[in-house]
Amino acid sequence: MLTINVAVLLAVIVFFRLRRRTQARSRVEERNTAILVLALGVLLAPTPVGQGIMDLLGQVASGVTQASR
């Protein structure tokens, strides 16, 4: 039996949608992409991968703020 992780499927869809040129997108496509990215974020946030990304971004942000002092 084949199982598909919804987060992986959404990541693939978002990847292919974002590869298109910006000029070729309509407002409806932009809105749908934003909704897909938001859904992907909600699915990834509670996972260990999501927590790792959040920790990494926190370290980068604190490094940037310390470097600007």
PyMOL CGO cylinders between C-alpha atoms (Angstrom):
from pymol import cmd
from pymol.cgo import CYLINDER

trace = [
    CYLINDER, 0.00, 0.00, 0.00, 1.31, 3.44, -0.92, 0.3, 1, 1, 1, 1, 1, 1,
    CYLINDER, 1.31, 3.44, -0.92, 0.96, 6.22, 1.62, 0.3, 1, 1, 1, 1, 1, 1,
    CYLINDER, 0.96, 6.22, 1.62, 1.53, 9.87, 0.85, 0.3, 1, 1, 1, 1, 1, 1,
    CYLINDER, 1.53, 9.87, 0.85, 2.48, 12.35, 3.53, 0.3, 1, 1, 1, 1, 1, 1,
    CYLINDER, 2.48, 12.35, 3.53, 0.28, 15.42, 3.06, 0.3, 1, 1, 1, 1, 1, 1,
    CYLINDER, 0.28, 15.42, 3.06, 3.09, 17.79, 4.05, 0.3, 1, 1, 1, 1, 1, 1,
    CYLINDER, 3.09, 17.79, 4.05, 5.42, 16.30, 1.43, 0.3, 1, 1, 1, 1, 1, 1,
    CYLINDER, 5.42, 16.30, 1.43, 2.69, 16.50, -1.21, 0.3, 1, 1, 1, 1, 1, 1,
    CYLINDER, 2.69, 16.50, -1.21, 2.02, 20.16, -0.37, 0.3, 1, 1, 1, 1, 1, 1,
    CYLINDER, 2.02, 20.16, -0.37, 5.76, 20.93, -0.44, 0.3, 1, 1, 1, 1, 1, 1,
    CYLINDER, 5.76, 20.93, -0.44, 6.03, 19.47, -3.94, 0.3, 1, 1, 1, 1, 1, 1,
    CYLINDER, 6.03, 19.47, -3.94, 2.98, 21.43, -5.12, 0.3, 1, 1, 1, 1, 1, 1,
    CYLINDER, 2.98, 21.43, -5.12, 4.33, 24.68, -3.64, 0.3, 1, 1, 1, 1, 1, 1,
    CYLINDER, 4.33, 24.68, -3.64, 7.75, 24.05, -5.20, 0.3, 1, 1, 1, 1, 1, 1,
    CYLINDER, 7.75, 24.05, -5.20, 6.31, 23.65, -8.69, 0.3, 1, 1, 1, 1, 1, 1,
    CYLINDER, 6.31, 23.65, -8.69, 3.94, 26.61, -8.27, 0.3, 1, 1, 1, 1, 1, 1,
    CYLINDER, 3.94, 26.61, -8.27, 6.78, 28.90, -7.16, 0.3, 1, 1, 1, 1, 1, 1,
    CYLINDER, 6.78, 28.90, -7.16, 8.99, 27.89, -10.09, 0.3, 1, 1, 1, 1, 1, 1,
    CYLINDER, 8.99, 27.89, -10.09, 6.70, 29.77, -12.48, 0.3, 1, 1, 1, 1, 1, 1,
    CYLINDER, 6.70, 29.77, -12.48, 7.52, 33.33, -13.43, 0.3, 1, 1, 1, 1, 1, 1,
    CYLINDER, 7.52, 33.33, -13.43, 5.80, 36.00, -11.37, 0.3, 1, 1, 1, 1, 1, 1,
    CYLINDER, 5.80, 36.00, -11.37, 4.50, 37.80, -14.45, 0.3, 1, 1, 1, 1, 1, 1,
    CYLINDER, 4.50, 37.80, -14.45, 2.59, 34.69, -15.55, 0.3, 1, 1, 1, 1, 1, 1,
    CYLINDER, 2.59, 34.69, -15.55, 0.57, 34.42, -12.33, 0.3, 1, 1, 1, 1, 1, 1,
    CYLINDER, 0.57, 34.42, -12.33, -2.90, 35.78, -11.79, 0.3, 1, 1, 1, 1, 1, 1,
    CYLINDER, -2.90, 35.78, -11.79, -4.21, 37.11, -8.50, 0.3, 1, 1, 1, 1, 1, 1,
    CYLINDER, -4.21, 37.11, -8.50, -6.19, 33.92, -7.97, 0.3, 1, 1, 1, 1, 1, 1,
    CYLINDER, -6.19, 33.92, -7.97, -3.03, 31.83, -8.45, 0.3, 1, 1, 1, 1, 1, 1,
    CYLINDER, -3.03, 31.83, -8.45, -1.12, 34.05, -6.00, 0.3, 1, 1, 1, 1, 1, 1,
    CYLINDER, -1.12, 34.05, -6.00, -3.90, 33.68, -3.40, 0.3, 1, 1, 1, 1, 1, 1,
    CYLINDER, -3.90, 33.68, -3.40, -4.04, 29.90, -3.87, 0.3, 1, 1, 1, 1, 1, 1,
    CYLINDER, -4.04, 29.90, -3.87, -0.26, 29.64, -3.51, 0.3, 1, 1, 1, 1, 1, 1,
    CYLINDER, -0.26, 29.64, -3.51, -0.39, 31.70, -0.31, 0.3, 1, 1, 1, 1, 1, 1,
    CYLINDER, -0.39, 31.70, -0.31, -3.10, 29.41, 1.09, 0.3, 1, 1, 1, 1, 1, 1,
    CYLINDER, -3.10, 29.41, 1.09, -1.05, 26.31, 0.18, 0.3, 1, 1, 1, 1, 1, 1,
    CYLINDER, -1.05, 26.31, 0.18, 2.06, 27.75, 1.85, 0.3, 1, 1, 1, 1, 1, 1,
    CYLINDER, 2.06, 27.75, 1.85, 0.05, 28.59, 4.96, 0.3, 1, 1, 1, 1, 1, 1,
    CYLINDER, 0.05, 28.59, 4.96, -1.37, 25.05, 5.08, 0.3, 1, 1, 1, 1, 1, 1,
    CYLINDER, -1.37, 25.05, 5.08, 2.13, 23.63, 4.66, 0.3, 1, 1, 1, 1, 1, 1,
    CYLINDER, 2.13, 23.63, 4.66, 3.37, 25.76, 7.55, 0.3, 1, 1, 1, 1, 1, 1,
    CYLINDER, 3.37, 25.76, 7.55, 0.53, 24.57, 9.78, 0.3, 1, 1, 1, 1, 1, 1,
    CYLINDER, 0.53, 24.57, 9.78, 1.34, 20.95, 8.94, 0.3, 1, 1, 1, 1, 1, 1,
    CYLINDER, 1.34, 20.95, 8.94, 5.09, 21.36, 9.48, 0.3, 1, 1, 1, 1, 1, 1,
    CYLINDER, 5.09, 21.36, 9.48, 5.03, 23.48, 12.64, 0.3, 1, 1, 1, 1, 1, 1,
    CYLINDER, 5.03, 23.48, 12.64, 4.39, 20.72, 15.22, 0.3, 1, 1, 1, 1, 1, 1,
    CYLINDER, 4.39, 20.72, 15.22, 6.81, 18.24, 13.65, 0.3, 1, 1, 1, 1, 1, 1,
    CYLINDER, 6.81, 18.24, 13.65, 10.49, 17.84, 14.59, 0.3, 1, 1, 1, 1, 1, 1,
    CYLINDER, 10.49, 17.84, 14.59, 11.43, 19.25, 11.16, 0.3, 1, 1, 1, 1, 1, 1,
    CYLINDER, 11.43, 19.25, 11.16, 9.31, 22.34, 11.82, 0.3, 1, 1, 1, 1, 1, 1,
    CYLINDER, 9.31, 22.34, 11.82, 10.86, 22.80, 15.25, 0.3, 1, 1, 1, 1, 1, 1,
    CYLINDER, 10.86, 22.80, 15.25, 14.34, 22.48, 13.74, 0.3, 1, 1, 1, 1, 1, 1,
    CYLINDER, 14.34, 22.48, 13.74, 13.54, 25.12, 11.13, 0.3, 1, 1, 1, 1, 1, 1,
    CYLINDER, 13.54, 25.12, 11.13, 12.19, 27.41, 13.85, 0.3, 1, 1, 1, 1, 1, 1,
    CYLINDER, 12.19, 27.41, 13.85, 15.32, 26.95, 15.97, 0.3, 1, 1, 1, 1, 1, 1,
    CYLINDER, 15.32, 26.95, 15.97, 17.54, 27.64, 12.96, 0.3, 1, 1, 1, 1, 1, 1,
    CYLINDER, 17.54, 27.64, 12.96, 15.63, 30.80, 12.06, 0.3, 1, 1, 1, 1, 1, 1,
    CYLINDER, 15.63, 30.80, 12.06, 15.80, 31.94, 15.70, 0.3, 1, 1, 1, 1, 1, 1,
    CYLINDER, 15.80, 31.94, 15.70, 19.57, 31.51, 15.73, 0.3, 1, 1, 1, 1, 1, 1,
    CYLINDER, 19.57, 31.51, 15.73, 19.93, 33.42, 12.45, 0.3, 1, 1, 1, 1, 1, 1,
    CYLINDER, 19.93, 33.42, 12.45, 17.72, 36.24, 13.75, 0.3, 1, 1, 1, 1, 1, 1,
    CYLINDER, 17.72, 36.24, 13.75, 19.65, 36.53, 17.00, 0.3, 1, 1, 1, 1, 1, 1,
    CYLINDER, 19.65, 36.53, 17.00, 22.94, 36.51, 15.07, 0.3, 1, 1, 1, 1, 1, 1,
    CYLINDER, 22.94, 36.51, 15.07, 21.72, 39.30, 12.82, 0.3, 1, 1, 1, 1, 1, 1,
    CYLINDER, 21.72, 39.30, 12.82, 20.55, 41.44, 15.74, 0.3, 1, 1, 1, 1, 1, 1,
    CYLINDER, 20.55, 41.44, 15.74, 23.84, 40.94, 17.60, 0.3, 1, 1, 1, 1, 1, 1,
    CYLINDER, 23.84, 40.94, 17.60, 25.84, 41.77, 14.48, 0.3, 1, 1, 1, 1, 1, 1,
    CYLINDER, 25.84, 41.77, 14.48, 23.97, 45.04, 13.97, 0.3, 1, 1, 1, 1, 1, 1,
    CYLINDER, 23.97, 45.04, 13.97, 24.86, 46.36, 17.44, 0.3, 1, 1, 1, 1, 1, 1,
]
cmd.load_cgo(trace, "trace")
